[in-house]
Every structure is written in structure tokens, then in C-alpha cells.
Amino acid sequence: MHEFEAILKVLAVGLVLGAGLPALFAVGLRLVAAGSGDNAADGTTTAPNAALRYAGIALFVLVGAVIVLGILWITRTTINYHFGVNLFPFAPVK
């Protein structure tokens, strides 16, 4: 039963990071595009919506932060070995 729980945990993390982060990035792109305003064919323009643009930028920052944290998590023992900095004090140092 322990193996089954481990498989489910790996599957859940894989789905969240493998499909969730690209989905958040795509939603951010849509929000930035919707908030930037538009010129219609008849010559009318729609004003930019700053709230939508900032929401899209916030999603970009979130995705970027998750990527940077993932890279730091992978390299945590190397950083600790070479620089003596423990970036994740709750994680065991090997």
C-alpha cells in the first residue's frame, strides 16, 4: 500500500507542475492580451484594462518563482557544499 501512495503523490505533483504551470502561463498570456486594448476594424478603440494586465503579470511572476525554486531545490546540496548556504533549512543536508 505504501508504494501505491507514493505513486499517487508523484502523479499529483507531475500533473500540477507538468500541466498546471503551462496552463497558468497560458492564462497569463490571455489576461495580458485581453487587458492591452484593441483597435477594431471600424476605427474604434477599446481602452486598456490595467487590472487584467497586472493579473497576467502576477501569473508570470508566479510561474517564474516556481521554476527558480525548483532549480534551487535541485541544486541545494551543491550550493550548500560550495558556498555554505542552506537555502532550505527544513530539508536535510546530505
N, CA, C and O of each residue as an XYZ file, in Angstrom:
376
protein
N       0.815     -1.198      0.000
C       0.000      0.000      0.000
C       0.860      1.264      0.000
O       0.453      2.296     -0.534
N       2.032      1.181      0.591
C       2.924      2.335      0.641
C       3.364      2.735     -0.768
O       3.475      3.925     -1.064
N       3.612      1.767     -1.628
C       4.027      2.059     -2.997
C       2.920      2.774     -3.765
O       3.184      3.677     -4.559
N       1.692      2.365     -3.523
C       0.560      2.987     -4.209
C       0.418      4.454     -3.807
O       0.149      5.303     -4.656
N       0.596      4.758     -2.526
C       0.526      6.143     -2.063
C       1.655      6.977     -2.666
O       1.448      8.133     -3.034
N       2.832      6.397     -2.766
C       3.959      7.111     -3.365
C       3.708      7.387     -4.843
O       4.026      8.469     -5.336
N       3.145      6.421     -5.544
C       2.828      6.607     -6.960
C       1.798      7.722     -7.130
O       1.918      8.536     -8.045
N       0.795      7.768     -6.264
C      -0.222      8.819     -6.352
C       0.368     10.202     -6.072
O      -0.019     11.182     -6.709
N       1.304     10.284     -5.122
C       1.947     11.567     -4.839
C       2.756     12.053     -6.034
O       2.694     13.227     -6.400
N       3.509     11.148     -6.635
C       4.308     11.516     -7.807
C       3.392     11.924     -8.961
O       3.685     12.883     -9.674
N       2.305     11.213     -9.144
C       1.346     11.547    -10.201
C       0.740     12.927     -9.963
O       0.615     13.713    -10.901
N       0.360     13.233     -8.718
C      -0.249     14.531     -8.417
C       0.737     15.674     -8.663
O       0.374     16.684     -9.266
N       1.971     15.522     -8.204
C       2.971     16.578     -8.411
C       3.270     16.727     -9.901
O       3.432     17.844    -10.392
N       3.343     15.615    -10.615
C       3.587     15.673    -12.051
C       2.473     16.394    -12.797
O       2.735     17.162    -13.722
N       1.236     16.147    -12.398
C       0.123     16.832    -13.045
C       0.114     18.318    -12.734
O      -0.140     19.138    -13.616
N       0.389     18.667    -11.490
C       0.370     20.080    -11.105
C       1.488     20.840    -11.806
O       1.247     21.901    -12.384
N       2.706     20.310    -11.762
C       3.834     21.015    -12.351
C       3.926     20.814    -13.855
O       4.356     21.716    -14.575
N       3.533     19.658    -14.331
C       3.653     19.364    -15.749
C       2.552     19.977    -16.591
O       2.788     20.360    -17.737
N       1.361     20.074    -16.041
C       0.248     20.648    -16.791
C      -0.247     21.952    -16.171
O      -0.776     22.811    -16.876
N      -0.082     22.101    -14.877
C      -0.596     23.278    -14.189
C       0.174     24.547    -14.491
O      -0.426     25.593    -14.739
N       1.509     24.467    -14.472
C       2.302     25.665    -14.741
C       2.151     26.166    -16.170
O       1.997     27.373    -16.362
N       2.187     25.302    -17.185
C       1.916     25.813    -18.535
C       0.502     26.375    -18.682
O       0.287     27.324    -19.435
N      -0.457     25.795    -17.971
C      -1.823     26.322    -18.028
C      -1.887     27.707    -17.393
O      -2.555     28.597    -17.919
N      -1.198     27.900    -16.264
C      -1.163     29.232    -15.647
C      -0.479     30.246    -16.558
O      -0.911     31.395    -16.648
N       0.585     29.822    -17.232
C       1.267     30.707    -18.167
C       0.328     31.093    -19.313
O       0.298     32.254    -19.722
N      -0.435     30.136    -19.831
C      -1.380     30.425    -20.918
C      -2.479     31.370    -20.457
O      -2.883     32.259    -21.205
N      -2.963     31.189    -19.242
C      -3.981     32.109    -18.709
C      -3.390     33.507    -18.565
O      -4.062     34.501    -18.838
N      -2.132     33.581    -18.135
C      -1.462     34.877    -18.037
C      -1.352     35.562    -19.385
O      -1.562     36.771    -19.490
N      -1.022     34.792    -20.422
C      -0.971     35.365    -21.766
C      -2.325     35.911    -22.196
O      -2.412     36.995    -22.772
N      -3.379     35.156    -21.913
C      -4.721     35.618    -22.285
C      -5.112     36.884    -21.526
O      -5.735     37.785    -22.087
N      -4.742     36.945    -20.238
C      -5.083     38.132    -19.455
C      -4.331     39.362    -19.946
O      -4.907     40.447    -20.030
N      -3.065     39.205    -20.269
C      -2.296     40.343    -20.785
C      -2.850     40.792    -22.127
O      -2.962     41.991    -22.382
N      -3.196     39.847    -22.981
C      -3.749     40.204    -24.290
C      -5.111     40.882    -24.150
O      -5.401     41.843    -24.863
N      -5.945     40.388    -23.239
C      -7.263     40.986    -23.053
C      -7.159     42.367    -22.410
O      -8.014     43.221    -22.641
N      -6.136     42.588    -21.618
C      -6.011     43.864    -20.928
C      -5.254     44.925    -21.693
O      -5.123     46.049    -21.210
N      -4.750     44.602    -22.877
C      -3.932     45.576    -23.599
C      -4.732     46.486    -24.522
O      -4.148     47.372    -25.144
N      -6.019     46.307    -24.634
C      -6.823     47.154    -25.520
C      -6.769     46.640    -26.952
O      -6.018     45.717    -27.269
N      -7.589     47.263    -27.825
C      -7.664     46.764    -29.194
C      -8.157     47.874    -30.115
O      -8.820     48.820    -29.689
N      -7.812     47.727    -31.381
C      -8.344     48.595    -32.438
C      -9.273     47.755    -33.295
O      -8.862     46.746    -33.867
N     -10.514     48.171    -33.380
C     -11.493     47.438    -34.171
C     -11.371     47.826    -35.647
O     -10.695     48.797    -35.988
N     -12.029     47.060    -36.515
C     -11.968     47.303    -37.957
C     -12.645     48.615    -38.345
O     -12.285     49.231    -39.349
N     -13.625     49.040    -37.549
C     -14.315     50.287    -37.881
C     -13.608     51.525    -37.341
O     -14.129     52.632    -37.474
N     -12.450     51.363    -36.744
C     -11.671     52.501    -36.276
C     -11.842     52.817    -34.803
O     -11.149     53.690    -34.281
N     -12.742     52.134    -34.122
C     -12.916     52.392    -32.689
C     -11.845     51.645    -31.903
O     -11.337     50.609    -32.330
N     -11.527     52.194    -30.763
C     -10.525     51.565    -29.902
C     -11.127     51.270    -28.543
O     -12.027     51.973    -28.084
N     -10.630     50.239    -27.912
C     -11.026     49.936    -26.543
C      -9.840     50.258    -25.636
O      -8.684     50.011    -25.976
N     -10.159     50.806    -24.496
C      -9.115     51.230    -23.558
C      -8.460     50.016    -22.914
O      -9.111     48.991    -22.712
N      -7.192     50.124    -22.597
C      -6.522     49.025    -21.895
C      -7.085     48.855    -20.483
O      -7.495     49.822    -19.841
N      -7.096     47.616    -20.022
C      -7.554     47.307    -18.679
C      -6.334     46.924    -17.846
O      -5.771     45.841    -18.001
N      -5.943     47.826    -16.971
C      -4.725     47.613    -16.185
C      -4.860     46.426    -15.232
O      -3.874     45.735    -14.977
N      -6.043     46.178    -14.709
C      -6.221     45.074    -13.754
C      -5.940     43.729    -14.424
O      -5.304     42.858    -13.830
N      -6.413     43.559    -15.660
C      -6.155     42.301    -16.366
C      -4.673     42.134    -16.679
O      -4.123     41.039    -16.559
N      -4.039     43.218    -17.076
C      -2.600     43.139    -17.377
C      -1.800     42.793    -16.136
O      -0.900     41.955    -16.197
N      -2.115     43.429    -15.001
C      -1.384     43.126    -13.769
C      -1.649     41.709    -13.282
O      -0.756     41.077    -12.717
N      -2.855     41.200    -13.488
C      -3.149     39.815    -13.115
C      -2.322     38.854    -13.970
O      -1.804     37.861    -13.461
N      -2.199     39.145    -15.260
C      -1.370     38.310    -16.131
C       0.091     38.363    -15.741
O       0.769     37.336    -15.742
N       0.584     39.537    -15.410
C       1.977     39.678    -14.983
C       2.200     38.947    -13.669
O       3.258     38.350    -13.470
N       1.222     38.982    -12.769
C       1.338     38.253    -11.499
C       1.442     36.746    -11.744
O       2.187     36.054    -11.049
N       0.703     36.239    -12.724
C       0.816     34.819    -13.054
C       2.182     34.494    -13.643
O       2.736     33.432    -13.364
N       2.731     35.394    -14.455
C       4.089     35.182    -14.983
C       5.114     35.134    -13.857
O       6.015     34.295    -13.864
N       4.974     36.031    -12.899
C       5.898     36.055    -11.757
C       5.761     34.776    -10.941
O       6.764     34.227    -10.485
N       4.540     34.296    -10.751
C       4.322     33.054    -10.007
C       4.983     31.868    -10.705
O       5.662     31.069    -10.059
N       4.790     31.750    -12.002
C       5.403     30.647    -12.754
C       6.921     30.749    -12.708
O       7.603     29.740    -12.530
N       7.452     31.948    -12.864
C       8.904     32.136    -12.788
C       9.456     31.786    -11.419
O      10.522     31.178    -11.320
N       8.744     32.162    -10.354
C       9.196     31.851     -8.999
C       9.203     30.345     -8.747
O      10.116     29.826     -8.106
N       8.197     29.651     -9.245
C       8.166     28.185     -9.081
C       9.331     27.551     -9.825
O       9.940     26.609     -9.318
N       9.651     28.038    -10.999
C      10.775     27.492    -11.768
C      12.098     27.744    -11.044
O      12.933     26.845    -10.942
N      12.287     28.960    -10.544
C      13.532     29.276     -9.825
C      13.643     28.452     -8.548
O      14.721     27.944     -8.238
N      12.549     28.310     -7.803
C      12.578     27.488     -6.594
C      12.870     26.025     -6.915
O      13.571     25.350     -6.160
N      12.343     25.540     -8.018
C      12.637     24.166     -8.419
C      14.105     23.958     -8.737
O      14.690     22.942     -8.361
N      14.700     24.916     -9.428
C      16.131     24.818     -9.744
C      16.960     24.894     -8.467
O      17.928     24.150     -8.310
N      16.585     25.794     -7.550
C      17.309     25.891     -6.287
C      17.151     24.626     -5.453
O      18.091     24.214     -4.774
N      15.972     24.003     -5.496
C      15.747     22.757     -4.761
C      16.634     21.638     -5.308
O      17.204     20.858     -4.545
N      16.742     21.568     -6.615
C      17.563     20.524     -7.229
C      19.036     20.725     -6.888
O      19.757     19.752     -6.667
N      19.484     21.963     -6.841
C      20.905     22.255     -6.626
C      21.229     22.619     -5.180
O      22.302     23.159     -4.914
N      20.328     22.338     -4.244
C      20.525     22.784     -2.860
C      21.767     22.196     -2.212
O      22.452     22.902     -1.471
N      22.083     20.931     -2.462
C      23.259     20.341     -1.825
C      24.550     20.877     -2.436
O      25.541     21.047     -1.727
N      24.551     21.142     -3.721
C      25.737     21.717     -4.359
C      25.987     23.136     -3.850
O      27.128     23.502     -3.569
N      24.933     23.928     -3.732
C      25.077     25.289     -3.211
C      25.568     25.254     -1.771
O      26.415     26.058     -1.383
N      25.039     24.322     -0.974
C      25.474     24.207      0.410
C      26.930     23.757      0.492
O      27.673     24.229      1.352
N      27.334     22.870     -0.374
C      28.707     22.366     -0.357
C      29.713     23.454     -0.745
O      30.730     23.631     -0.075
N      29.428     24.169     -1.813
C      30.391     25.150     -2.327
C      30.355     26.488     -1.584
O      31.396     27.118     -1.397
N      29.179     26.919     -1.165
C      29.051     28.251     -0.580
C      28.689     28.238      0.907
O      28.769     29.273      1.568
N      28.296     27.094      1.431
C      27.918     27.006      2.840
C      26.596     27.679      3.155
O      26.359     28.083      4.293
N      25.731     27.803      2.154
C      24.431     28.439      2.338
C      23.352     27.369      2.257
O      23.231     26.668      1.253
N      22.562     27.252      3.338
C      21.462     26.292      3.352
C      20.181     27.043      2.987
O      19.578     27.700      3.835
N      19.773     26.944      1.727
C      18.609     27.692      1.252
C      17.297     27.174      1.804
O      16.340     27.935      1.955
N      17.243     25.891      2.105
C      16.032     25.266      2.629
C      16.367     24.628      3.973
O      16.739     23.455      4.017
N      16.242     25.378      5.071
C      16.667     24.841      6.359
C      15.823     23.661      6.834
O      16.279     22.894      7.681
N      14.624     23.497      6.320
C      13.779     22.377      6.720
C      14.162     21.082      6.015
O      13.737     20.005      6.435
N      14.951     21.166      4.958
C      15.354     19.981      4.210
C      16.664     19.447      4.778
O      17.542     20.222      5.156
N      16.795     18.130      4.837
C      18.043     17.571      5.367
C      19.207     17.846      4.424
O      19.058     17.781      3.204
N      20.357     18.152      4.995
C      21.573     18.401      4.225
C      22.319     17.084      4.116
O      22.583     16.426      5.122
N      22.654     16.706      2.906
C      23.342     15.432      2.695
C      24.835     15.630      2.651
O      25.581     14.666      2.481
